Amino acid sequence: MQTVNTDEKSLPTHVVLDSLKERVSSNNARLLLHTALVQIGRSGQDMDNGVVLNQDEAQKLCLVLINQGGPAFQVGKNLYKQVLQ
């Protein structure tokens, strides 16, 4: 799993996508991330643009993934721990 930049407390969307791809198919990973981004008020296109989320957005995204359950739960939980540390 790739690491999060802990100095700036930010989270690139490609890190989230790669983490999701480790647990589900590429298409499902993209769908999960797209849905989560929209729920936090970002554009679903942000995952293709390589956007870096600030700490607040990253925390919200992780919580959305956790609430989705299933494979997204574990990814959200792991990334949330990294964003908070």
MODELLER restraints for C-alpha pairs under 7 A, 6 or more apart:
rsr = mdl.restraints
at = mdl.atoms
rsr.add(forms.Gaussian(group=physical.xy_distance, feature=features.Distance(at['CA:1:A'], at['CA:19:A']), mean=6.27, stdev=0.5))
rsr.add(forms.Gaussian(group=physical.xy_distance, feature=features.Distance(at['CA:2:A'], at['CA:15:A']), mean=6.25, stdev=0.5))
rsr.add(forms.Gaussian(group=physical.xy_distance, feature=features.Distance(at['CA:4:A'], at['CA:10:A']), mean=6.86, stdev=0.5))
rsr.add(forms.Gaussian(group=physical.xy_distance, feature=features.Distance(at['CA:4:A'], at['CA:11:A']), mean=5.81, stdev=0.5))
rsr.add(forms.Gaussian(group=physical.xy_distance, feature=features.Distance(at['CA:4:A'], at['CA:82:A']), mean=6.45, stdev=0.5))
rsr.add(forms.Gaussian(group=physical.xy_distance, feature=features.Distance(at['CA:4:A'], at['CA:83:A']), mean=6.89, stdev=0.5))
rsr.add(forms.Gaussian(group=physical.xy_distance, feature=features.Distance(at['CA:5:A'], at['CA:11:A']), mean=6.77, stdev=0.5))
rsr.add(forms.Gaussian(group=physical.xy_distance, feature=features.Distance(at['CA:6:A'], at['CA:83:A']), mean=6.68, stdev=0.5))
rsr.add(forms.Gaussian(group=physical.xy_distance, feature=features.Distance(at['CA:6:A'], at['CA:85:A']), mean=6.96, stdev=0.5))
rsr.add(forms.Gaussian(group=physical.xy_distance, feature=features.Distance(at['CA:9:A'], at['CA:54:A']), mean=6.71, stdev=0.5))
rsr.add(forms.Gaussian(group=physical.xy_distance, feature=features.Distance(at['CA:9:A'], at['CA:55:A']), mean=5.17, stdev=0.5))
rsr.add(forms.Gaussian(group=physical.xy_distance, feature=features.Distance(at['CA:9:A'], at['CA:83:A']), mean=5.82, stdev=0.5))
rsr.add(forms.Gaussian(group=physical.xy_distance, feature=features.Distance(at['CA:10:A'], at['CA:52:A']), mean=6.44, stdev=0.5))
rsr.add(forms.Gaussian(group=physical.xy_distance, feature=features.Distance(at['CA:10:A'], at['CA:53:A']), mean=5.59, stdev=0.5))
rsr.add(forms.Gaussian(group=physical.xy_distance, feature=features.Distance(at['CA:10:A'], at['CA:54:A']), mean=4.69, stdev=0.5))
rsr.add(forms.Gaussian(group=physical.xy_distance, feature=features.Distance(at['CA:10:A'], at['CA:55:A']), mean=5.14, stdev=0.5))
rsr.add(forms.Gaussian(group=physical.xy_distance, feature=features.Distance(at['CA:10:A'], at['CA:58:A']), mean=6.82, stdev=0.5))
rsr.add(forms.Gaussian(group=physical.xy_distance, feature=features.Distance(at['CA:10:A'], at['CA:83:A']), mean=6.99, stdev=0.5))
rsr.add(forms.Gaussian(group=physical.xy_distance, feature=features.Distance(at['CA:11:A'], at['CA:52:A']), mean=5.47, stdev=0.5))
rsr.add(forms.Gaussian(group=physical.xy_distance, feature=features.Distance(at['CA:11:A'], at['CA:53:A']), mean=5.08, stdev=0.5))
rsr.add(forms.Gaussian(group=physical.xy_distance, feature=features.Distance(at['CA:11:A'], at['CA:54:A']), mean=6.57, stdev=0.5))
rsr.add(forms.Gaussian(group=physical.xy_distance, feature=features.Distance(at['CA:11:A'], at['CA:58:A']), mean=5.91, stdev=0.5))
rsr.add(forms.Gaussian(group=physical.xy_distance, feature=features.Distance(at['CA:12:A'], at['CA:50:A']), mean=6.56, stdev=0.5))
rsr.add(forms.Gaussian(group=physical.xy_distance, feature=features.Distance(at['CA:12:A'], at['CA:51:A']), mean=5.84, stdev=0.5))
rsr.add(forms.Gaussian(group=physical.xy_distance, feature=features.Distance(at['CA:12:A'], at['CA:52:A']), mean=3.98, stdev=0.5))
rsr.add(forms.Gaussian(group=physical.xy_distance, feature=features.Distance(at['CA:12:A'], at['CA:53:A']), mean=5.90, stdev=0.5))
rsr.add(forms.Gaussian(group=physical.xy_distance, feature=features.Distance(at['CA:13:A'], at['CA:47:A']), mean=5.41, stdev=0.5))
rsr.add(forms.Gaussian(group=physical.xy_distance, feature=features.Distance(at['CA:13:A'], at['CA:50:A']), mean=5.85, stdev=0.5))
rsr.add(forms.Gaussian(group=physical.xy_distance, feature=features.Distance(at['CA:13:A'], at['CA:51:A']), mean=5.77, stdev=0.5))
rsr.add(forms.Gaussian(group=physical.xy_distance, feature=features.Distance(at['CA:13:A'], at['CA:52:A']), mean=6.03, stdev=0.5))
rsr.add(forms.Gaussian(group=physical.xy_distance, feature=features.Distance(at['CA:14:A'], at['CA:47:A']), mean=6.58, stdev=0.5))
rsr.add(forms.Gaussian(group=physical.xy_distance, feature=features.Distance(at['CA:14:A'], at['CA:50:A']), mean=6.01, stdev=0.5))
rsr.add(forms.Gaussian(group=physical.xy_distance, feature=features.Distance(at['CA:17:A'], at['CA:29:A']), mean=6.21, stdev=0.5))
rsr.add(forms.Gaussian(group=physical.xy_distance, feature=features.Distance(at['CA:17:A'], at['CA:30:A']), mean=6.69, stdev=0.5))
rsr.add(forms.Gaussian(group=physical.xy_distance, feature=features.Distance(at['CA:17:A'], at['CA:33:A']), mean=6.59, stdev=0.5))
rsr.add(forms.Gaussian(group=physical.xy_distance, feature=features.Distance(at['CA:19:A'], at['CA:75:A']), mean=6.36, stdev=0.5))
rsr.add(forms.Gaussian(group=physical.xy_distance, feature=features.Distance(at['CA:20:A'], at['CA:29:A']), mean=5.13, stdev=0.5))
rsr.add(forms.Gaussian(group=physical.xy_distance, feature=features.Distance(at['CA:20:A'], at['CA:72:A']), mean=6.77, stdev=0.5))
rsr.add(forms.Gaussian(group=physical.xy_distance, feature=features.Distance(at['CA:20:A'], at['CA:75:A']), mean=6.41, stdev=0.5))
rsr.add(forms.Gaussian(group=physical.xy_distance, feature=features.Distance(at['CA:21:A'], at['CA:29:A']), mean=5.41, stdev=0.5))
rsr.add(forms.Gaussian(group=physical.xy_distance, feature=features.Distance(at['CA:23:A'], at['CA:71:A']), mean=6.14, stdev=0.5))
rsr.add(forms.Gaussian(group=physical.xy_distance, feature=features.Distance(at['CA:34:A'], at['CA:44:A']), mean=4.72, stdev=0.5))
rsr.add(forms.Gaussian(group=physical.xy_distance, feature=features.Distance(at['CA:36:A'], at['CA:61:A']), mean=6.06, stdev=0.5))
rsr.add(forms.Gaussian(group=physical.xy_distance, feature=features.Distance(at['CA:36:A'], at['CA:64:A']), mean=5.89, stdev=0.5))
rsr.add(forms.Gaussian(group=physical.xy_distance, feature=features.Distance(at['CA:36:A'], at['CA:65:A']), mean=6.51, stdev=0.5))
rsr.add(forms.Gaussian(group=physical.xy_distance, feature=features.Distance(at['CA:37:A'], at['CA:43:A']), mean=6.34, stdev=0.5))
rsr.add(forms.Gaussian(group=physical.xy_distance, feature=features.Distance(at['CA:37:A'], at['CA:44:A']), mean=5.73, stdev=0.5))
rsr.add(forms.Gaussian(group=physical.xy_distance, feature=features.Distance(at['CA:37:A'], at['CA:61:A']), mean=6.68, stdev=0.5))
rsr.add(forms.Gaussian(group=physical.xy_distance, feature=features.Distance(at['CA:38:A'], at['CA:44:A']), mean=5.75, stdev=0.5))
rsr.add(forms.Gaussian(group=physical.xy_distance, feature=features.Distance(at['CA:40:A'], at['CA:60:A']), mean=6.40, stdev=0.5))
rsr.add(forms.Gaussian(group=physical.xy_distance, feature=features.Distance(at['CA:40:A'], at['CA:61:A']), mean=6.38, stdev=0.5))
rsr.add(forms.Gaussian(group=physical.xy_distance, feature=features.Distance(at['CA:55:A'], at['CA:83:A']), mean=6.79, stdev=0.5))
rsr.add(forms.Gaussian(group=physical.xy_distance, feature=features.Distance(at['CA:59:A'], at['CA:80:A']), mean=6.16, stdev=0.5))
rsr.add(forms.Gaussian(group=physical.xy_distance, feature=features.Distance(at['CA:59:A'], at['CA:83:A']), mean=7.00, stdev=0.5))
rsr.add(forms.Gaussian(group=physical.xy_distance, feature=features.Distance(at['CA:62:A'], at['CA:76:A']), mean=4.36, stdev=0.5))
rsr.add(forms.Gaussian(group=physical.xy_distance, feature=features.Distance(at['CA:62:A'], at['CA:77:A']), mean=6.73, stdev=0.5))
rsr.add(forms.Gaussian(group=physical.xy_distance, feature=features.Distance(at['CA:62:A'], at['CA:79:A']), mean=6.56, stdev=0.5))
rsr.add(forms.Gaussian(group=physical.xy_distance, feature=features.Distance(at['CA:62:A'], at['CA:80:A']), mean=5.54, stdev=0.5))
rsr.add(forms.Gaussian(group=physical.xy_distance, feature=features.Distance(at['CA:63:A'], at['CA:76:A']), mean=6.51, stdev=0.5))
rsr.add(forms.Gaussian(group=physical.xy_distance, feature=features.Distance(at['CA:65:A'], at['CA:72:A']), mean=5.14, stdev=0.5))
rsr.add(forms.Gaussian(group=physical.xy_distance, feature=features.Distance(at['CA:65:A'], at['CA:73:A']), mean=5.63, stdev=0.5))
rsr.add(forms.Gaussian(group=physical.xy_distance, feature=features.Distance(at['CA:65:A'], at['CA:76:A']), mean=4.98, stdev=0.5))
rsr.add(forms.Gaussian(group=physical.xy_distance, feature=features.Distance(at['CA:66:A'], at['CA:72:A']), mean=6.16, stdev=0.5))
rsr.add(forms.Gaussian(group=physical.xy_distance, feature=features.Distance(at['CA:66:A'], at['CA:73:A']), mean=3.98, stdev=0.5))
rsr.add(forms.Gaussian(group=physical.xy_distance, feature=features.Distance(at['CA:66:A'], at['CA:76:A']), mean=5.06, stdev=0.5))
rsr.add(forms.Gaussian(group=physical.xy_distance, feature=features.Distance(at['CA:66:A'], at['CA:77:A']), mean=6.25, stdev=0.5))
rsr.add(forms.Gaussian(group=physical.xy_distance, feature=features.Distance(at['CA:67:A'], at['CA:73:A']), mean=6.73, stdev=0.5))
